[in-house]
Amino acid sequence: MKRSTPEIVHRYGNPSANPTFWNQLDPYSFLADISGPVQLHHGTVDEQVPIDLSRHLAQELHDVSKSVELFEYPEANHNFSGSAFNLAVQRSVDFFNKNL
């Protein structure tokens, strides 16, 4: 299957050619604007989203002095189930109750 260049790249150039445009789309450019605490949950065997993305986001939030918690669930995949699901839900409920 041949991959073609997305229309957005044709129109605005790639990130190295037009960093101003691409930085406006990059959510990492706006981490300093977050006004509340953040809680992240990630399964260690997630094949859809690499765990390093959550680790990186948590570190970037920490670097801009944001309150962040990252919970990793050994052997959980992208769709939490069983004890990992129950623990994630309980942690989420506790987090929202604490930060209302």
C-alpha positions as CSV (number, residue, x, y, z in Angstrom):
1,M,0.0,0.0,0.0
2,K,1.5,3.3,-1.0
3,R,1.3,6.1,1.5
4,S,0.7,9.6,0.2
5,T,1.7,12.8,1.8
6,P,-1.3,14.2,3.9
7,E,-3.0,17.3,2.5
8,I,-2.1,19.3,5.6
9,V,1.7,18.8,4.9
10,H,1.2,19.8,1.2
11,R,-0.6,23.0,2.4
12,Y,1.6,24.0,5.4
13,G,4.8,22.1,4.9
14,N,6.4,19.7,7.3
15,P,7.2,20.6,11.0
16,S,10.8,21.4,10.3
17,A,9.9,23.8,7.4
18,N,7.0,25.5,9.3
19,P,7.5,25.0,13.1
20,T,5.2,28.0,14.0
21,F,2.2,26.3,12.4
22,W,2.9,22.9,13.8
23,N,3.6,24.2,17.3
24,Q,0.1,25.7,17.2
25,L,-1.3,22.1,16.8
26,D,1.0,20.4,19.2
27,P,-0.7,19.8,22.5
28,Y,2.7,19.8,24.3
29,S,2.8,23.5,23.4
30,F,-0.1,24.1,25.8
31,L,0.9,22.1,28.8
32,A,1.7,25.2,30.8
33,D,-2.0,26.3,30.3
34,I,-3.4,23.3,32.2
35,S,-5.0,24.6,35.4
36,G,-5.9,21.4,37.2
37,P,-4.2,18.2,38.3
38,V,-3.8,15.4,35.8
39,Q,-4.1,11.6,36.4
40,L,-2.8,9.1,33.8
41,H,-3.5,5.4,33.7
42,H,-1.6,3.1,31.3
43,G,-1.3,-0.7,30.9
44,T,2.3,-1.9,30.4
45,V,1.4,-4.2,27.5
46,D,-0.7,-1.7,25.6
47,E,-0.1,-2.4,21.9
48,Q,-2.1,0.6,20.6
49,V,-0.4,3.3,22.6
50,P,3.2,2.8,23.8
51,I,3.6,3.4,27.5
52,D,6.5,5.7,26.8
53,L,4.0,8.3,25.6
54,S,2.3,8.5,29.0
55,R,5.7,8.5,30.7
56,H,6.8,11.3,28.5
57,L,3.6,13.3,29.0
58,A,3.9,12.9,32.8
59,Q,7.5,14.1,32.7
60,E,6.6,17.1,30.6
61,L,3.8,18.0,32.9
62,H,6.1,17.7,35.9
63,D,8.7,19.9,34.1
64,V,6.2,22.7,33.8
65,S,5.3,22.3,37.5
66,K,1.9,20.7,37.0
67,S,0.4,18.2,39.4
68,V,0.4,14.8,37.7
69,E,0.0,11.2,38.7
70,L,0.9,8.3,36.4
71,F,-0.3,4.8,37.3
72,E,1.1,1.9,35.3
73,Y,-0.7,-1.5,35.4
74,P,1.5,-4.5,34.8
75,E,0.1,-6.9,32.2
76,A,-2.8,-4.6,31.4
77,N,-3.4,-3.8,27.7
78,H,-5.2,-0.9,26.1
79,N,-8.6,-2.0,27.4
80,F,-8.3,-2.5,31.1
81,S,-10.1,-5.4,32.6
82,G,-10.3,-7.3,35.8
83,S,-8.3,-6.1,38.8
84,A,-6.5,-3.4,36.7
85,F,-9.8,-1.9,35.7
86,N,-11.2,-2.0,39.2
87,L,-8.0,-0.3,40.6
88,A,-8.0,2.3,37.8
89,V,-11.7,3.2,38.5
90,Q,-11.1,3.4,42.2
91,R,-8.1,5.7,41.7
92,S,-10.1,7.9,39.4
93,V,-12.9,8.2,41.8
94,D,-10.5,9.1,44.6
95,F,-8.8,11.6,42.4
96,F,-12.0,13.4,41.4
97,N,-13.2,13.4,45.0
98,K,-9.9,14.9,46.2
99,N,-9.8,17.5,43.5
100,L,-13.4,18.7,43.3
